[in-house]
Amino acid sequence: MTRGEAEEFLFTEARLLDERKLEDWLELTADDFMYWIPLNDEDSHPETHLSIIYDSKADCRERIFRVLESGMNHPQDPPSRTARFVTNVEVIDNSGSEAELRCNTLLYEYRSGSGRPDTTSPNIYPARCHYRLRKTGEDWRMTFKKVSFVTMDGPLNAMTFFI
Amino acid sequence: MGSSMLTDQQIDELVPIEEGRVHSRLYTDPEIFQQEMQRIFYRTWVYVGHTSEIAEPGDYKTTHIGLVPVIVARDEDGEVNVLVNRCVHRGTTVCQQEYGNSNYFRCEYHGWTYKNNGSLIGITLRKGFKDGELDGIAKSLDRAPRVAIYRGLIFASLSPTGLALEEWLGVAKDYLDVWLDTSPTGEMVVSGGIWKHDYTGNWKIGMEGSDERYHINFLHHVAVVLNKRRTGQTSKLKFMPDDMTALETKDAGHGHGISEINSERWPMPWRDMYPQAYIDALVARIGEERTAHVLRQDFRLHLFPNVAFGPENIRVFRPISVDHTEVRQYHVALPTIPGVTDELNAQRVVVHRKFYGPAGYVGADDLEIFPRMMEGYRAQSCDTLNPWVWFSRGATTTRRGPGGERIGEDQSEVSQQSIWYGWREYMKAAGETAALPSRSAVRST
């Protein structure tokens, strides 16, 4: 995988998430996909330490149901609008059929409305990301995505949109 | 300070909790917030941590009592000191880390140094101070005059007098004992992560929400739907009885409250929920009958003013200002005993993450609703508008438990009323010692 291919993949993923095309985003994942957002410490073990998210593909499906279809997902009423900036893309391992990527993400998230006191400015989530991909036919699929927020050990408030 | 304090009569007028209502000014007025610090947070017991967080001599953690930054430090003798994180010289904090191990704390402004029991052992360029120039300065960090540990749970009070810890815990102690007796050693381990968050809203909003049962089917509708969609999941995730009237709430006195599923009417199917090796380990320590008793229960408990206990978490509320609150939700594990607790500990991480974490099904809902409440309370800034917040569900239909505690059925709001009964007593000039000991036993409903 070249850096150009990596960027193409990551930019597509970012666009699908920003457009809330979450079912399409799920198509970018392999069946054994794990989606991890560590809490407190990026080197913690997700089975013995709390994580913000540690989802299998089935868990992701449930999360998508909650975001898009449940009809009573209060923290997404009104829904988040997001724009994410993906930079510093590096292909750190590349065997042809598998690849490992690093990048940084800066996510802006904003919910409009006037029922809350804190609607004057967007939330900003900077993070370092780590991906593992596998080539399936012509397409790359994520087997692992890790998002390490720089604020992982600081106050982290409700996260009910996809990162 | 004194002139702006609410009088006892004003307090009664703002908190007619017998009628199930309180004035929303109590959540928005900065002067009332200051009085709460003086009369509540600096008078009574406040939870500051767990012995497993500072297991070894020299271990410390930093936290707060109200607005006061403190260090909870285990000294060379193994004693737990709760020290004010403030250099006696110019007031700078002397400890910066959340956790650590050190024999001493040093102020990085001028280098004044303290032992981990608080005593001042080093003054930079001491000879340069002339006779008398150091006389007025304390020779140790300020400290909480009262520290008490109950089965690993560390509480501190900035007041030298007041109720003994176990007297203050009262009926709530029985629930802490149940919670602790689900550990094969009789103590829990605070380890495995801390979800730190804050919200725009008064600290009491979060405390009220910590064992609220009336909102579950509504606010947490998604969790209920997902729970039904999921089949073959662990029975631990079956968190609701079919008959919701079995959800009871209690006023345990001193501001403490409980919500629980009445274990007579809806006992947890505990034999199916836990590995046999774990059940055996509990039986070995506390016997068959007590094991059945502690495992069949499902409850939430809050101790006023700053801590709430869930099955696998301790939630600590820190007031920052009248409309800003920080919460630290500590993961609680069972002591590691291979073959006995490892499976359950793995399950506890999953349940905590999926339910109460920042992206969980329940925690995110609560955090959404607290700022909405704070925004609504701001309506009371107009004198002609309705200022009342209601907690009347169950206010007139309670029964008494064996300890004098008031009990309400059917998802009543008694565990929220408890906060206000306690608040009203603490906030009055006489405080807890004069007013509280027999309160829950004699109070008319």
Contacts between the chains, C-beta under 8 A, distances in Angstrom:
chain1	res1	chain2	res2	distance
A	37	B	359	7.3
A	39	B	193	5.3
A	39	B	194	7.8
A	39	B	195	6.3
A	39	B	357	7.5
A	39	B	358	7.8
A	40	B	193	5.4
A	40	B	194	6.2
A	44	B	193	7.1
A	47	B	346	5.8
A	47	B	349	6.5
A	48	B	192	6.3
A	48	B	345	7.2
A	48	B	346	7.3
A	48	B	349	6.4
A	49	B	192	5.3
A	49	B	193	4.8
A	49	B	331	7.7
A	49	B	349	7.0
A	50	B	192	6.0
A	50	B	193	3.1
A	50	B	194	7.8
A	50	B	195	6.4
A	50	B	331	5.1
A	50	B	349	6.3
A	50	B	352	5.9
A	50	B	353	5.6
A	50	B	357	6.3
A	51	B	193	7.8
A	51	B	353	5.7
A	51	B	357	7.5
A	52	B	353	7.9
A	52	B	357	6.2
A	52	B	358	5.2
A	52	B	359	5.3
A	53	B	353	7.8
A	53	B	359	4.9
A	54	B	353	6.4
A	62	B	226	6.1
A	62	B	229	7.7
A	62	B	230	7.8
A	63	B	359	7.8
A	65	B	226	7.5
A	65	B	229	7.8
A	66	B	222	5.3
A	66	B	226	6.8
A	66	B	361	7.2
A	70	B	221	7.5
A	70	B	222	4.7
A	70	B	225	6.0
A	70	B	226	7.8
A	72	B	221	4.3
A	72	B	222	5.8
A	72	B	225	7.8
A	73	B	222	5.5
A	74	B	219	6.6
A	74	B	365	5.5
A	74	B	368	5.0
A	74	B	369	6.9
A	75	B	364	4.8
A	75	B	365	6.3
A	75	B	367	7.3
A	75	B	368	4.1
A	115	B	372	5.4
A	115	B	375	6.2
A	116	B	200	7.6
A	116	B	371	4.7
A	116	B	372	5.7
A	116	B	375	5.8
A	117	B	200	4.9
A	117	B	323	7.6
A	117	B	371	5.5
A	117	B	374	5.8
A	117	B	375	4.7
A	117	B	378	7.6
A	118	B	200	5.0
A	118	B	371	5.8
A	153	B	196	7.3
A	154	B	196	6.3
A	155	B	196	5.0
A	155	B	197	5.2
A	155	B	198	4.6
A	155	B	326	6.6
A	156	B	195	6.9
A	156	B	196	6.6
A	156	B	197	5.9
A	156	B	358	5.2
A	157	B	197	5.1
A	157	B	198	7.1
A	157	B	199	7.3
A	157	B	358	6.6
A	157	B	367	5.9
A	158	B	197	7.7
A	158	B	358	5.7
A	158	B	359	7.6
A	158	B	363	7.0
A	158	B	364	3.7
A	158	B	367	4.2
A	158	B	368	6.1
A	159	B	358	5.0
A	159	B	359	4.5
A	159	B	364	7.0
A	160	B	359	6.7
A	160	B	364	5.0
